[in-house]
Amino acid sequence: QSAGYFNTTGAQNNFLGYQAGHCNTTGQYNNFFGQNAGFANTTGGSNNFLGAVAGCSNTTGSGNNFFGSQAGRNNTTGGNNNFIGGSATGLCNTTGSHNNFLGANAGQCNTTGDHNFFGGLRAGCKNTTGRGNNFIGQEAGRYNTTGNYNNFIGYEAGRFATTGSCNNFLGFNAGVNNTTGSQNNFLGSYAGYANTTGNYNNFFGLSAGRCNTTARYNNFLGQNAGCANTTGEFNNFFGLNAGRENTTASNNTFIGNEAGRNTTTGKYNTFFGNKAGCCNTTGEYNIFVGRNTGCANVAGNYNVYFGGFAGEAATGGLHNFFVGRSAGRSNTSGCYNNFFGRFAGYSNTGGNRNNFLGRCAGYDNTSGTDNNFLGYS
């Protein structure tokens, strides 16, 4: 009844259903199917509304496709939108244009936001004025309101993001708790999971940067890299479990599988190599380069170890300089030592202020101090 009731000069229209296209006057090339579908449309053209109350409030908006019960119900002048899915897809959109909402409740609260793509159950559900967003996956970007230029792909990816902008979250629960954090890139399941307001972070890998909350300027690459980091900033962890237990420490660079794995609060460390500085927790200002280099270091500071297994057993020594494979390998608490050469100072444990230069120089020295050994063996 009353379908197309007020149509005057509108042409090439198809209205089917109770009061479908009721107010249309001059609008053309419209297809309204369902009760009150396109009810308020007057001059809008090239629209396709299918479902009860679909596009009910549209007046002059053109080029829209609304499929599903209440899809695009409040759209008035918005154009070139595609809302597909039952249960209020794009329900509150008024003037927003060039949006694509696919899935039940997708983009439900969008009003003036434009150029958005939301695909999945409740994807971008709370978005109001945010523009240029792509949310794909169930609950992806659900609570985003005014955030712009975000890409959330995966189940609950960026679910709680509200006003954060320019983020890219890809993976199951990636960046799920992000609220206002911006300029972040999280790739992998649970990557950046707990991030709330942290900015300028790059987390790539399963659970990379998972516990990060407010920290900024971190780069974590690898499964569990920087997993426990909360507020530590300006860190670079590359490799499986690299910097895994780091919490608040900043300005560390760990490269290699298990490199700096147990570091918690130690800062300004540089570890290169598999398991380099693996056991370090609070040690600071150390440089370890090579496989297992400084592996056992816990609290030692200002040490420099170059070469595979150099200073491997050192736990708390200070101001040591070991260069060469297995140089100072057994050192535990010795301080102010300089060992240069393969196996130089190999057995030193607690000796201090020694200078050994040459392959195997000072090899058997354990606790001797103030020695200078120069030459092979």
Kinemage of the C-alpha trace (Angstrom):
@kinemage 1
@onewidth
@group {chain A} dominant
@subgroup {mainchain}
@vectorlist {calphas} color= white
{ca gln a 1} P 0.000 0.000 0.000
{ca ser a 2} L 1.133 3.560 -0.808
{ca ala a 3} L 4.285 2.345 -2.533
{ca gly a 4} L 5.646 5.285 -4.570
{ca tyr a 5} L 2.665 7.369 -3.398
{ca phe a 6} L 4.194 10.818 -4.085
{ca asn a 7} L 6.125 9.987 -7.213
{ca thr a 8} L 5.754 12.767 -9.799
{ca thr a 9} L 8.361 12.642 -12.528
{ca gly a 10} L 10.661 9.930 -11.191
{ca ala a 11} L 11.374 7.254 -13.788
{ca gln a 12} L 12.809 3.751 -14.030
{ca asn a 13} L 11.945 2.938 -10.385
{ca asn a 14} L 10.756 -0.335 -8.861
{ca phe a 15} L 9.026 -0.122 -5.472
{ca leu a 16} L 7.628 -3.262 -3.870
{ca gly a 17} L 6.315 -3.389 -0.303
{ca tyr a 18} L 4.182 -1.428 2.145
{ca gln a 19} L 5.080 2.310 1.729
{ca ala a 20} L 8.217 1.453 -0.177
{ca gly a 21} L 9.481 4.647 -1.869
{ca his a 22} L 6.489 6.440 -0.360
{ca cys a 23} L 7.903 9.987 -0.618
{ca asn a 24} L 9.803 9.652 -3.881
{ca thr a 25} L 9.112 12.561 -6.205
{ca thr a 26} L 11.746 12.878 -8.919
{ca gly a 27} L 14.276 10.219 -7.930
{ca gln a 28} L 15.176 7.810 -10.708
{ca tyr a 29} L 16.640 4.354 -11.211
{ca asn a 30} L 15.780 3.198 -7.688
{ca asn a 31} L 14.833 -0.281 -6.520
{ca phe a 32} L 13.147 -0.416 -3.102
{ca phe a 33} L 11.928 -3.828 -1.903
{ca gly a 34} L 10.473 -4.313 1.565
{ca gln a 35} L 8.263 -2.581 4.100
{ca asn a 36} L 9.154 1.135 4.280
{ca ala a 37} L 12.242 0.554 2.176
{ca gly a 38} L 13.361 3.959 0.850
{ca phe a 39} L 10.304 5.528 2.510
{ca ala a 40} L 11.628 9.127 2.713
{ca asn a 41} L 13.544 9.150 -0.558
{ca thr a 42} L 12.634 12.198 -2.620
{ca thr a 43} L 15.233 12.934 -5.286
{ca gly a 44} L 17.893 10.321 -4.550
{ca gly a 45} L 18.685 8.136 -7.519
{ca ser a 46} L 20.357 4.865 -8.448
{ca asn a 47} L 19.705 3.325 -5.039
{ca asn a 48} L 18.968 -0.298 -4.244
{ca phe a 49} L 17.310 -0.947 -0.889
{ca leu a 50} L 16.286 -4.487 -0.012
{ca gly a 51} L 14.784 -5.352 3.379
{ca ala a 52} L 12.300 -3.981 5.883
{ca val a 53} L 13.064 -0.299 6.655
{ca ala a 54} L 16.230 -0.464 4.552
{ca gly a 55} L 17.237 3.098 3.603
{ca cys a 56} L 14.030 4.333 5.221
{ca ser a 57} L 15.299 7.894 5.912
{ca asn a 58} L 17.242 8.382 2.702
{ca thr a 59} L 16.195 11.599 1.001
{ca thr a 60} L 18.730 12.721 -1.604
{ca gly a 61} L 21.506 10.177 -1.168
{ca ser a 62} L 22.382 8.389 -4.396
{ca gly a 63} L 24.293 5.354 -5.527
{ca asn a 64} L 23.609 3.393 -2.343
{ca asn a 65} L 23.051 -0.335 -1.918
{ca phe a 66} L 21.448 -1.367 1.368
{ca phe a 67} L 20.617 -5.054 1.800
{ca gly a 68} L 19.134 -6.374 5.041
{ca ser a 69} L 16.627 -5.436 7.677
{ca gln a 70} L 17.260 -1.826 8.798
{ca ala a 71} L 20.372 -1.605 6.685
{ca gly a 72} L 21.212 2.094 6.214
{ca arg a 73} L 17.987 3.001 7.987
{ca asn a 74} L 19.008 6.558 8.988
{ca asn a 75} L 21.003 7.459 5.922
{ca thr a 76} L 19.799 10.792 4.554
{ca thr a 77} L 22.211 12.303 2.048
{ca gly a 78} L 25.126 9.873 2.179
{ca gly a 79} L 26.004 8.423 -1.184
{ca asn a 80} L 27.872 5.546 -2.765
{ca asn a 81} L 27.533 3.306 0.287
{ca asn a 82} L 27.174 -0.458 0.356
{ca phe a 83} L 25.626 -1.914 3.508
{ca ile a 84} L 25.023 -5.646 3.408
{ca gly a 85} L 23.899 -7.785 6.323
{ca gly a 86} L 20.978 -8.232 8.642
{ca ser a 87} L 20.455 -6.551 11.991
{ca ala a 88} L 21.250 -2.895 11.528
{ca thr a 89} L 24.245 -2.819 9.257
{ca gly a 90} L 25.090 0.903 8.803
{ca leu a 91} L 21.986 1.707 10.856
{ca cys a 92} L 22.992 5.198 12.041
{ca asn a 93} L 24.767 6.414 8.935
{ca thr a 94} L 23.420 9.825 7.942
{ca thr a 95} L 25.754 11.663 5.565
{ca gly a 96} L 28.735 9.296 5.479
{ca ser a 97} L 29.692 8.332 1.948
{ca his a 98} L 31.792 5.754 0.123
{ca asn a 99} L 31.478 3.204 2.910
{ca asn a 100} L 31.272 -0.569 2.603
{ca phe a 101} L 29.811 -2.397 5.603
{ca leu a 102} L 29.428 -6.154 5.317
{ca gly a 103} L 28.072 -8.243 8.206
{ca ala a 104} L 25.479 -7.977 10.960
{ca asn a 105} L 25.923 -4.713 12.919
{ca ala a 106} L 28.933 -3.766 10.852
{ca gly a 107} L 29.351 0.030 10.976
{ca gln a 108} L 26.116 0.249 12.959
{ca cys a 109} L 26.912 3.574 14.665
{ca asn a 110} L 28.660 5.257 11.759
{ca thr a 111} L 27.150 8.677 11.133
{ca thr a 112} L 29.398 10.851 8.964
{ca gly a 113} L 32.482 8.664 8.632
{ca asp a 114} L 33.461 8.036 5.032
{ca his a 115} L 35.628 5.772 2.898
{ca asn a 116} L 35.492 2.936 5.430
{ca phe a 117} L 35.409 -0.804 4.793
{ca phe a 118} L 34.057 -2.963 7.619
{ca gly a 119} L 33.636 -6.675 6.985
{ca gly a 120} L 32.528 -9.093 9.685
{ca leu a 121} L 30.086 -9.419 12.576
{ca arg a 122} L 30.100 -6.093 14.480
{ca ala a 123} L 33.191 -4.929 12.614
{ca gly a 124} L 33.555 -1.161 13.179
{ca cys a 125} L 30.256 -1.266 15.057
{ca lys a 126} L 30.875 1.892 17.153
{ca asn a 127} L 32.591 3.947 14.474
{ca thr a 128} L 30.921 7.345 14.180
{ca thr a 129} L 33.085 9.828 12.268
{ca gly a 130} L 36.255 7.811 11.692
{ca arg a 131} L 37.291 7.739 8.064
{ca gly a 132} L 39.554 5.718 5.816
{ca asn a 133} L 39.445 2.612 8.036
{ca asn a 134} L 39.515 -1.032 6.984
{ca phe a 135} L 38.285 -3.512 9.598
{ca ile a 136} L 37.983 -7.121 8.491
{ca gly a 137} L 37.035 -9.918 10.881
{ca gln a 138} L 34.521 -10.533 13.628
{ca glu a 139} L 34.653 -7.700 16.205
{ca ala a 140} L 37.557 -6.085 14.347
{ca gly a 141} L 37.735 -2.395 15.309
{ca arg a 142} L 34.411 -2.755 17.092
{ca tyr a 143} L 34.831 0.222 19.446
{ca asn a 144} L 36.611 2.581 17.101
{ca thr a 145} L 34.761 5.888 17.160
{ca thr a 146} L 36.789 8.695 15.597
{ca gly a 147} L 40.069 6.946 14.758
{ca asn a 148} L 41.163 7.371 11.162
{ca tyr a 149} L 43.182 5.431 8.604
{ca asn a 150} L 43.426 2.195 10.572
{ca asn a 151} L 43.685 -1.300 9.128
{ca phe a 152} L 42.572 -4.091 11.467
{ca ile a 153} L 42.418 -7.575 9.988
{ca gly a 154} L 41.661 -10.661 12.081
{ca tyr a 155} L 39.292 -11.836 14.794
{ca glu a 156} L 38.984 -8.992 17.373
{ca ala a 157} L 41.950 -7.187 15.858
{ca gly a 158} L 41.969 -3.657 17.327
{ca arg a 159} L 38.664 -4.389 19.024
{ca phe a 160} L 38.910 -1.707 21.731
{ca ala a 161} L 40.615 0.970 19.662
{ca thr a 162} L 38.652 4.196 20.037
{ca thr a 163} L 40.463 7.261 18.720
{ca gly a 164} L 43.856 5.881 17.701
{ca ser a 165} L 44.801 6.527 14.104
{ca cys a 166} L 47.135 5.185 11.437
{ca asn a 167} L 47.474 1.716 12.996
{ca asn a 168} L 47.885 -1.584 11.194
{ca phe a 169} L 46.912 -4.698 13.163
{ca leu a 170} L 46.929 -8.045 11.387
{ca gly a 171} L 46.262 -11.318 13.209
{ca phe a 172} L 44.055 -12.997 15.796
{ca asn a 173} L 43.630 -10.522 18.707
{ca ala a 174} L 46.386 -8.312 17.345
{ca gly a 175} L 46.245 -4.947 19.157
{ca val a 176} L 42.931 -5.971 20.675
{ca asn a 177} L 43.238 -3.616 23.687
{ca asn a 178} L 44.642 -0.625 21.867
{ca thr a 179} L 42.580 2.465 22.700
{ca thr a 180} L 44.272 5.712 21.657
{ca gly a 181} L 47.661 4.397 20.514
{ca ser a 182} L 48.599 5.559 17.034
{ca gln a 183} L 51.155 4.831 14.317
{ca asn a 184} L 51.554 1.191 15.410
{ca asn a 185} L 52.093 -1.897 13.262
{ca phe a 186} L 51.252 -5.264 14.873
{ca leu a 187} L 51.489 -8.397 12.754
{ca gly a 188} L 50.791 -11.849 14.235
{ca ser a 189} L 48.373 -13.470 16.651
{ca tyr a 190} L 48.392 -11.567 19.976
{ca ala a 191} L 50.980 -9.124 18.662
{ca gly a 192} L 50.640 -5.917 20.701
{ca tyr a 193} L 47.738 -7.538 22.543
{ca ala a 194} L 47.815 -5.309 25.661
{ca asn a 195} L 48.896 -2.076 23.992
{ca thr a 196} L 46.611 0.770 25.061
{ca thr a 197} L 48.217 4.153 24.410
{ca gly a 198} L 51.672 3.192 23.123
{ca asn a 199} L 52.668 4.838 19.854
{ca tyr a 200} L 55.127 4.227 17.028
{ca asn a 201} L 55.674 0.531 17.769
{ca asn a 202} L 56.329 -2.281 15.297
{ca phe a 203} L 55.639 -5.807 16.571
{ca phe a 204} L 55.929 -8.696 14.099
{ca gly a 205} L 55.449 -12.313 15.182
{ca leu a 206} L 53.291 -14.469 17.432
{ca ser a 207} L 52.885 -12.645 20.779
{ca ala a 208} L 55.517 -10.079 19.848
{ca gly a 209} L 55.143 -7.130 22.244
{ca arg a 210} L 52.129 -8.862 23.730
{ca cys a 211} L 52.218 -7.090 27.129
{ca asn a 212} L 53.244 -3.674 25.873
{ca thr a 213} L 50.873 -1.038 27.261
{ca thr a 214} L 52.102 2.539 26.971
{ca ala a 215} L 55.648 2.168 25.637
{ca arg a 216} L 56.691 3.884 22.407
{ca tyr a 217} L 59.240 3.487 19.656
{ca asn a 218} L 59.880 -0.247 20.000
{ca asn a 219} L 60.642 -2.715 17.218
{ca phe a 220} L 60.099 -6.393 18.048
{ca leu a 221} L 60.487 -9.027 15.335
{ca gly a 222} L 60.089 -12.742 16.058
{ca gln a 223} L 57.880 -15.076 18.067
{ca asn a 224} L 57.604 -13.787 21.650
{ca ala a 225} L 60.071 -11.000 20.941
{ca gly a 226} L 59.600 -8.373 23.657
{ca cys a 227} L 56.585 -10.337 24.875
{ca ala a 228} L 56.685 -9.062 28.488
{ca asn a 229} L 57.630 -5.481 27.678
{ca thr a 230} L 55.227 -3.032 29.298
{ca thr a 231} L 56.736 0.457 29.414
{ca gly a 232} L 60.267 -0.034 28.045
{ca glu a 233} L 60.949 2.240 25.081
{ca phe a 234} L 63.382 2.590 22.181
{ca asn a 235} L 64.135 -1.146 22.135
{ca asn a 236} L 64.962 -3.312 19.131
{ca phe a 237} L 64.502 -7.074 19.607
{ca phe a 238} L 64.929 -9.330 16.576
{ca gly a 239} L 64.721 -13.117 16.847
{ca leu a 240} L 62.817 -15.907 18.564
{ca asn a 241} L 62.320 -14.940 22.231
{ca ala a 242} L 64.659 -11.978 21.851
{ca gly a 243} L 64.130 -9.683 24.854
{ca arg a 244} L 61.196 -11.833 25.869
{ca glu a 245} L 61.176 -10.913 29.578
{ca asn a 246} L 62.061 -7.254 29.153
{ca thr a 247} L 59.544 -5.184 31.100
{ca thr a 248} L 60.612 -1.587 31.703
{ca ala a 249} L 64.148 -1.460 30.310
{ca ser a 250} L 64.801 0.940 27.457
{ca asn a 251} L 67.363 1.533 24.734
{ca asn a 252} L 68.338 -2.130 24.249
{ca thr a 253} L 69.181 -3.857 20.990
{ca phe a 254} L 68.986 -7.658 20.964
{ca ile a 255} L 69.480 -9.511 17.695
{ca gly a 256} L 69.435 -13.302 17.534
{ca asn a 257} L 67.327 -16.159 18.850
{ca glu a 258} L 67.095 -15.941 22.660
{ca ala a 259} L 69.294 -12.833 22.656
{ca gly a 260} L 68.718 -10.906 25.898
{ca arg a 261} L 65.810 -13.192 26.643
{ca asn a 262} L 65.727 -12.682 30.424
{ca thr a 263} L 66.601 -9.014 30.555
{ca thr a 264} L 64.022 -7.247 32.689
{ca thr a 265} L 65.223 -3.792 33.701
{ca gly a 266} L 68.778 -3.655 32.308
{ca lys a 267} L 69.167 -0.818 29.816
{ca tyr a 268} L 71.523 0.360 27.086
{ca asn a 269} L 72.642 -3.159 26.175
{ca thr a 270} L 73.581 -4.428 22.729
{ca phe a 271} L 73.512 -8.205 22.177
{ca phe a 272} L 74.179 -9.785 18.759
{ca gly a 273} L 74.061 -13.540 18.268
{ca asn a 274} L 72.029 -16.552 19.315
{ca lys a 275} L 71.684 -16.567 23.108
{ca ala a 276} L 73.925 -13.544 23.446
{ca gly a 277} L 73.227 -12.073 26.894
{ca cys a 278} L 70.489 -14.663 27.299
{ca cys a 279} L 70.439 -14.614 31.129
{ca asn a 280} L 70.986 -10.906 31.571
{ca thr a 281} L 68.387 -9.386 33.870
{ca thr a 282} L 69.588 -6.058 35.303
{ca gly a 283} L 73.005 -5.690 33.646
{ca glu a 284} L 73.497 -2.412 31.814
{ca tyr a 285} L 75.716 -0.842 29.174
{ca asn a 286} L 77.006 -4.186 27.885
{ca ile a 287} L 77.988 -5.142 24.347
{ca phe a 288} L 77.992 -8.873 23.531
{ca val a 289} L 78.651 -10.017 19.962
{ca gly a 290} L 78.694 -13.709 19.020
{ca arg a 291} L 76.950 -16.963 19.782
{ca asn a 292} L 76.435 -17.482 23.527
{ca thr a 293} L 78.509 -14.410 24.224
{ca gly a 294} L 77.857 -13.201 27.771
{ca cys a 295} L 75.123 -15.800 27.988
{ca ala a 296} L 75.238 -16.133 31.800
{ca asn a 297} L 75.589 -12.431 32.533
{ca val a 298} L 72.961 -11.438 35.081
{ca ala a 299} L 73.938 -8.123 36.597
{ca gly a 300} L 77.347 -7.316 35.095
{ca asn a 301} L 77.757 -3.813 33.698
{ca tyr a 302} L 79.989 -2.076 31.171
{ca asn a 303} L 81.337 -5.283 29.633
{ca val a 304} L 82.364 -5.781 26.014
{ca tyr a 305} L 82.597 -9.341 24.672
{ca phe a 306} L 83.361 -10.148 21.017
{ca gly a 307} L 83.480 -13.700 19.694
{ca gly a 308} L 81.513 -16.910 20.115
{ca phe a 309} L 81.312 -17.982 23.780
{ca ala a 310} L 83.363 -14.997 24.932
{ca gly a 311} L 82.524 -14.317 28.587
{ca glu a 312} L 79.893 -17.037 28.409
{ca ala a 313} L 79.903 -17.843 32.146
{ca ala a 314} L 80.296 -14.279 33.369
{ca thr a 315} L 77.534 -13.378 35.792
{ca gly a 316} L 78.408 -10.100 37.460
{ca gly a 317} L 81.790 -8.831 36.271
{ca leu a 318} L 82.379 -5.166 35.509
{ca his a 319} L 84.369 -3.298 32.871
{ca asn a 320} L 85.758 -6.379 31.120
{ca phe a 321} L 86.904 -6.433 27.498
{ca phe a 322} L 87.114 -9.912 25.922
{ca val a 323} L 87.861 -10.361 22.221
{ca gly a 324} L 88.149 -13.789 20.588
{ca arg a 325} L 86.346 -17.101 20.606
{ca ser a 326} L 85.904 -18.297 24.211
{ca ala a 327} L 88.004 -15.418 25.549
{ca gly a 328} L 87.254 -15.086 29.278
{ca arg a 329} L 84.706 -17.842 28.876
{ca ser a 330} L 84.748 -18.937 32.539
{ca asn a 331} L 84.867 -15.467 34.059
{ca thr a 332} L 82.188 -15.068 36.704
{ca ser a 333} L 82.967 -12.052 38.840
{ca gly a 334} L 86.318 -10.768 37.566
{ca cys a 335} L 86.508 -7.058 36.805
{ca tyr a 336} L 88.640 -4.693 34.716
{ca asn a 337} L 90.152 -7.475 32.615
{ca asn a 338} L 91.278 -7.279 29.002
{ca phe a 339} L 91.593 -10.599 27.164
{ca phe a 340} L 92.486 -10.604 23.454
{ca gly a 341} L 92.762 -13.814 21.492
{ca arg a 342} L 91.133 -17.200 21.208
{ca phe a 343} L 90.825 -18.829 24.635
{ca ala a 344} L 92.683 -15.921 26.242
{ca gly a 345} L 91.862 -15.862 29.980
{ca tyr a 346} L 89.669 -18.908 29.432
{ca ser a 347} L 89.730 -20.151 33.052
{ca asn a 348} L 89.646 -16.793 34.795
{ca thr a 349} L 86.807 -16.677 37.298
{ca gly a 350} L 87.480 -13.902 39.802
{ca gly a 351} L 90.804 -12.395 38.786
{ca asn a 352} L 90.871 -8.649 38.329
{ca arg a 353} L 92.863 -6.105 36.321
{ca asn a 354} L 94.533 -8.669 34.048
{ca asn a 355} L 95.741 -8.093 30.510
{ca phe a 356} L 96.134 -11.237 28.374
{ca leu a 357} L 97.069 -10.889 24.714
{ca gly a 358} L 97.417 -13.892 22.420
{ca arg a 359} L 95.830 -17.257 21.825
{ca cys a 360} L 95.411 -19.111 25.132
{ca ala a 361} L 97.265 -16.345 26.978
{ca gly a 362} L 96.505 -16.699 30.706
{ca tyr a 363} L 94.466 -19.794 29.906
{ca asp a 364} L 94.755 -21.372 33.386
{ca asn a 365} L 94.620 -18.201 35.434
{ca thr a 366} L 91.619 -18.373 37.748
{ca ser a 367} L 91.827 -15.687 40.430
{ca gly a 368} L 95.219 -14.093 39.837
{ca thr a 369} L 95.186 -10.318 39.616
{ca asp a 370} L 97.227 -7.552 38.017
{ca asn a 371} L 98.886 -9.832 35.451
{ca asn a 372} L 100.142 -8.960 31.974
{ca phe a 373} L 100.594 -11.942 29.627
{ca leu a 374} L 101.642 -11.364 26.057
{ca gly a 375} L 102.051 -14.128 23.487
{ca tyr a 376} L 100.690 -17.423 22.230
{ca ser a 377} L 99.858 -19.852 25.114
